[in-house]
Amino acid sequence: MTIRIAVLNDIPVIHKLAHEVWWPTYESILSAEQISFMLDKMYSEEALKLQFEEGNLFLVAERDGKAVAFASWALTCREEQVFKLHKIYISPSEQGRGTGRKLISFVENDARKKGGRILELNVNRNNPAFGFYKKSGFELFREDDIPYYHFFMNDYIMRKPL
């Protein structure tokens, strides 16, 4: 497996992978309407391009030349040196193979090099990935119900010292 920094030309790959991963990840947690809406708002090629332009960094993990996972992060609080892991999605066939841990490790190392002291993420309160994040050293920081258009994201905010 290889992990590399994504470039603008990877947007179609990230878009496709998001659609492949979101449905099995969220179909038992969110309505089909909310999944479709959020995919359109956050993972359309235009939305992804804007995220790149706003300074979000993206990774793509590939196995045997095929994209199997991606992650995105950025500095979100300069005063506290908090970096946020905005996205980390692993293809269902790739889960359990250490790919998520490798992506998080890459992000942690990059954030540390840039002076980061905290890595933060949001996870839906019903997402089984919460346990994975706990095993990866993240701790519950707070709960948040975030309005998103006509939906709510019912999340845990988790943090890990760097």
C-alpha positions as CSV (number, residue, x, y, z in Angstrom):
1,M,0.0,0.0,0.0
2,T,1.1,3.5,-0.7
3,I,0.0,6.8,0.8
4,R,0.5,10.1,-1.0
5,I,-0.5,13.7,-0.9
6,A,-3.4,14.2,-3.2
7,V,-3.5,16.8,-6.0
8,L,-6.3,18.5,-7.9
9,N,-6.2,15.7,-10.5
10,D,-7.2,13.3,-7.7
11,I,-10.6,15.0,-7.1
12,P,-12.5,12.5,-9.3
13,V,-10.9,9.6,-7.4
14,I,-11.8,11.1,-4.0
15,H,-15.4,11.9,-5.3
16,K,-15.9,8.3,-6.4
17,L,-14.4,6.8,-3.3
18,A,-16.6,9.0,-1.0
19,H,-19.7,7.7,-2.8
20,E,-18.5,4.1,-2.4
21,V,-17.7,4.5,1.3
22,W,-20.5,6.8,2.6
23,W,-23.4,4.5,1.8
24,P,-22.2,1.4,3.7
25,T,-20.8,3.6,6.5
26,Y,-23.9,5.7,7.1
27,E,-26.9,3.8,5.7
28,S,-27.8,2.5,9.2
29,I,-27.2,5.9,10.9
30,L,-28.6,8.5,8.5
31,S,-31.5,8.7,6.1
32,A,-30.8,8.1,2.4
33,E,-31.9,11.7,1.9
34,Q,-29.3,13.1,4.3
35,I,-26.5,10.9,2.8
36,S,-27.3,12.0,-0.7
37,F,-27.5,15.7,0.3
38,M,-24.2,15.6,2.3
39,L,-22.4,13.8,-0.5
40,D,-23.6,16.4,-2.9
41,K,-22.6,19.3,-0.6
42,M,-19.3,18.0,0.6
43,Y,-18.0,15.6,-2.0
44,S,-19.1,17.0,-5.4
45,E,-16.1,17.7,-7.5
46,E,-16.7,21.4,-7.1
47,A,-16.9,21.2,-3.3
48,L,-13.7,19.1,-3.2
49,K,-11.9,21.7,-5.4
50,L,-13.0,24.5,-3.0
51,Q,-11.7,22.5,-0.1
52,F,-8.3,22.2,-1.8
53,E,-8.3,25.9,-2.5
54,E,-9.1,26.7,1.1
55,G,-5.9,24.9,2.2
56,N,-7.2,21.5,3.2
57,L,-4.6,18.8,2.6
58,F,-5.7,15.5,1.2
59,L,-4.2,12.0,1.2
60,V,-5.0,9.1,-1.0
61,A,-4.1,5.5,0.0
62,E,-3.7,3.0,-2.9
63,R,-3.4,-0.7,-2.9
64,D,-2.3,-2.4,-6.1
65,G,-2.8,0.9,-8.0
66,K,-6.4,1.3,-6.8
67,A,-7.5,4.1,-4.4
68,V,-8.9,2.5,-1.2
69,A,-8.9,5.4,1.3
70,F,-8.5,9.1,1.7
71,A,-8.1,11.6,4.5
72,S,-8.2,15.4,4.7
73,W,-6.9,17.8,7.4
74,A,-6.1,21.4,8.1
75,L,-5.1,23.9,10.8
76,T,-8.3,25.1,12.4
77,C,-7.1,27.1,15.5
78,R,-3.8,28.9,15.2
79,E,-3.8,30.0,18.9
80,E,-4.0,26.5,20.3
81,Q,-2.3,24.9,17.3
82,V,-5.3,22.6,16.7
83,F,-5.3,20.6,13.4
84,K,-8.6,19.0,12.4
85,L,-8.9,15.6,10.7
86,H,-11.9,16.6,8.5
87,K,-12.2,13.3,6.7
88,I,-10.9,9.8,6.9
89,Y,-12.7,7.2,4.9
90,I,-11.6,3.6,4.2
91,S,-13.2,1.3,1.6
92,P,-15.1,-1.5,3.4
93,S,-12.8,-4.1,1.7
94,E,-9.8,-2.3,3.1
95,Q,-11.0,-1.9,6.7
96,G,-9.1,-3.8,9.3
97,R,-5.9,-3.8,7.3
98,G,-4.1,-1.0,9.2
99,T,-4.9,1.7,6.5
100,G,-6.7,4.0,8.9
101,R,-3.9,3.9,11.4
102,K,-1.4,4.7,8.7
103,L,-3.4,7.6,7.5
104,I,-3.8,9.0,11.0
105,S,-0.1,8.6,11.6
106,F,0.7,10.5,8.5
107,V,-1.6,13.3,9.5
108,E,-0.2,13.4,13.0
109,N,3.4,13.6,11.8
110,D,2.5,16.4,9.3
111,A,0.6,18.4,12.0
112,R,3.5,18.0,14.5
113,K,6.0,19.2,11.9
114,K,3.8,22.3,11.5
115,G,3.8,23.0,15.2
116,G,0.5,21.2,15.9
117,R,-0.3,20.4,19.5
118,I,-3.8,18.8,19.2
119,L,-5.4,16.7,16.5
120,E,-9.2,16.9,16.5
121,L,-12.0,15.1,14.7
122,N,-15.8,14.8,14.6
123,V,-17.5,11.4,14.5
124,N,-21.2,10.7,14.4
125,R,-22.3,9.5,17.8
126,N,-23.7,6.3,16.3
127,N,-20.6,5.5,14.1
128,P,-18.8,2.4,15.1
129,A,-15.6,4.2,14.1
130,F,-15.7,5.9,17.6
131,G,-14.1,2.7,19.0
132,F,-11.3,2.9,16.4
133,Y,-10.6,6.5,17.3
134,K,-10.5,5.6,21.0
135,K,-8.0,2.8,20.2
136,S,-6.0,5.4,18.2
137,G,-5.5,7.6,21.2
138,F,-8.4,10.1,20.7
139,E,-10.5,11.1,23.7
140,L,-13.9,12.5,23.9
141,F,-13.7,16.3,24.2
142,R,-17.4,17.2,23.9
143,E,-20.7,16.4,22.2
144,D,-22.1,18.7,19.5
145,D,-25.4,18.9,17.5
146,I,-24.4,20.8,14.4
147,P,-27.1,22.2,12.2
148,Y,-26.3,21.5,8.5
149,Y,-28.9,23.0,6.2
150,H,-32.1,21.2,7.2
151,F,-30.3,18.3,8.9
152,F,-28.3,17.9,12.1
153,M,-25.0,16.2,12.6
154,N,-25.0,14.6,16.0
155,D,-21.3,14.3,16.7
156,Y,-18.7,13.6,19.3
157,I,-15.7,15.9,19.1
158,M,-12.6,13.9,19.9
159,R,-9.1,15.2,20.5
160,K,-5.6,13.7,20.7
161,P,-2.5,15.4,22.0
162,L,0.4,15.5,19.5
